[in-house]
Amino acid sequence: MPNIFDFKLVFTQIPELLKYLPMTLEITILSMILGLIIGLVLAMIKIKQIPVLKRITAIFVSFIRGTPIIVQLYITYYGIPILLKYYNYYNGTNYNLNSIPSLLFVLVAFSLNEAAYNSENIRAAIQSIEKGQIEAAHSLGMTSLQVLRRIIIPEAFVVALPTLGNALIGLLKGTSLAFVCSVVEITAQGKILAGANYRYFEVYVSLAIIYWILTIIIEQIIKFLEKRISIPDVIQARFAKEEVLS
């Protein structure tokens, strides 16, 4: 009987794939951090109802939500060099387009994508916080920045933790598309290995196992944090309502 499926190869390929796991984790972690920061800014713009910026933010979020991430990656990959060419032309500079690392394109695309989705989660979490707490903080002499840093962000993070955990898992799986920008992470390495030995099925099963285990680890971390941090039922209900309305 021909060797249709090499079960042993599934596990022997995993160490080769894991060599590129640091790149996958780097993309995931950096994109999530940047996405949270930008998402917080977008959420505050919407909450504060800043006229012009609010409209721009709404268009941006709508565009990101309405287009596939792979299209956003291609737009970033080909768009940034075009913008840089225009910048060189109008400013008389001579920045080398080839010096731009491929990782930058990936980080920009994934960070903006996460920012758009996280902004709605963060906004809903912030609006679920009792206004009385914020008013009390202001009455104690806290500045708006202090209130944001000491009260709003910590409480909003606790409330939004489950949805942010799901976003992190989605981002991890989404990094498998980074290869379109010439970044070699575990999926790209899998394609290289499969092309070399023509054992595509075995290699992709290996990749599935790796992603599955990583997802389980993230889920367990989120569950652990949820148990350690108590979220009042009233706030959870208010957050769920805000998410539905958004």
N, C-alpha and C positions, 0 to 999 in steps of 0.2 A: 504493500500500500504506500502511495507517495506521501511524503512528509508535508501534508496540507497545512497543518498548524503546529508550529514549534513552541510548545508551552514553556520550555526551558529558556528560550530566547526572550520571552516577555520579561523575565526577571534579570537576565544577564544584561539587558539593555538599560535597565533602570539606573545603575551607577553612572553610565555614560550621560544619561539625560540629566541626572542630578548635578553634574558639573556646571550646568547652566542655570540651576535653580537660583543662585544669588542674583542673576540679572532679572529673573522673573519677580523675585521679592523686592528688588530695588525699584523696579517700575511700579509695582503695586503700592509699596509704602510711600514713596515720594509723591505719586499721583494722588493718593488718598489724602496726604497731609496738605498738599497744595489745593486739592479740591475742597477740603474743609475750610481752609482760609478764604479762598475766593467765594465759596458758597456762603460763608458767614457774611461777607461784604454784600453779596447779592441779596441775601435775606434781609439785612438791615435796610438796604435801599427800598425794598418792597414794603417793609414794616413802617419806615419813616415817610413813605409816600413822596419821595423826592421826584418831582414832576418829570423832567427830561430823562434822568437816569432810570426811573421806574419803567418808562416805555422801552428804553434800550435794553434793559434787563429782561423784560417780558419777551421781546423779539429774540434775544439771545437764547433764553431758556426754551422757547418754542422751537427754534431752529435745531438746537441740540437734541431735544426730545423727538423731533420729527425726522431726523436723519440717522442712518445706521452709523455705528462707530467706525466701521471700516471706511466709509466715505469720508468721515471726519479725519481719519488718519491720512488718507490720500490728499485731502485738501491741505492739511498741515504740511505734509511731506513736499508737495509741489508748490504750495502757496507761500511759505516762508522764504524760499529762495527768490521767488518773483518779487516779493516785497523788498527784499534786500537789494535786488537789482535796481529797483526804482529808487531806493534810498541812495545807492551809490551814484546813480545818474544825476539826481537832483542836488546832491550835496558834495559831489566831486570826490567822494571817498572810493576806496578800492578794497572793500572787505571780501575776503576769499570765501566763496560759497562752499567750496569743497572742505573748508575747515570746520563746518558745522557738523557736530556729531549726530549720528542718526538717532541716538537716544533722546536728544533734545526734542525732535519732532514727536516722538512717542509720548514723552512727558507732557508736552503742550496739549496734545490731543486728548489724552486720558484725563489730565487735570481739569481741562475745561468741561469735558463730559461729566466728570464727577461733580464739578462745581454746580452745573445746571441742575442735576438731580438732587444733590445734597442741599441746595438752597431752599427747596420746597420743604424738605424734612426739617431743616434747621428753623425755617420760618414758623412751621407748625409747632415745633418744640418750644420756641421762644414765646409764642402767643399763648401757649398753654400754662405759662408761669403766672401766678397770681399777681395782678397789678399792684396789690397792696404791698407786696414785698419790695417792689421797685420804688413805690412812693415812700415807703418807710426808709429805704436806703438814702433817697434824696433828702429826706427830712433830717437825716443824721449828718448831712453835710458832704456826702459822697458825690463826686463828679460823675458825669455820664459814663466816662471811660472806666472809672472804678466800679460802678454798678455793672457794667458790661462784663468786666474781668472777674469780679468777685461773686456775682449773683447770677446774671443771665447765662453766661457761657457754661459754668459748672452745672447748673440745673438743667439747661437745655440739652447738654451732652448726655446727662443721665436719662432723660426722657427719650431722646432720639437714639439711644444706644442700640436697640434691636434693629431699627431700620438702617442705621449706619453699618451694623454688622453684615446685614444682607447686601448692602452696597459694596462692602469690602470683598465679599465672596464673589459678587458679580464682576468686580474689577479684576480680581485674580484670574478668573476664567477669561475675561476680555483681553488680558495681556497676551493670550495665545495668537492674537492678530498682529502683534508688534512686528512680526516677520515681514509684513508688507512695507515697512520702513527700513528694511535691511538690518534689523536688530535681531541678533541670535539669542533667543531665550530657549526654554526647554522644548516648546513646540517646534520652533525653527530647527533646533538640533534634531528633533525627531524626524522631521522631513528629510534632513540631510542623511541620517542613518538609514531611513527607509529607502531612500534613493540609491544608497550604496549596496544594500543587501536584498532589495526588492521584497522585504518582509514588512509591507506597510501595515497589515492588520496587527501583527505582533507588536510593532512599535507604538501604534496608536492605543493598543490595550495598555501598554506600559505607561503612556502618557495619562490615560484615563485613571489608572491606579494612583499616580502621583497627585493629580488634581483632586481626586476623591479624598485622599488622605489629608491634603492641605485644607480642604474645605471642612472636613471633620474637626481638624485641630482648631480652625477659626471659630467654628460653631461652639466647641467646648469652651474656648476662651470667653466668648460672648456670654454663654450661659453662666460661667463662673463669675463674671463681672456683674451680671444681672442679680445673682444671688447675694453678692457682697454689697451691692448698692440697692437700697430699697427705693421703689418708686411708688408713691401714693396712688391708690386706685383712681382717685378723683382726677389727678393730673394725667394719668394714662388715658382715661376716658376723654378728657378734654383734648389731648394730643391726637387721639384717633379721630375725633370730630374735625379738628383742624385739617388733618390729612385728607379726609373725605371732601371737605370744602375746597381744598386746593386742587 
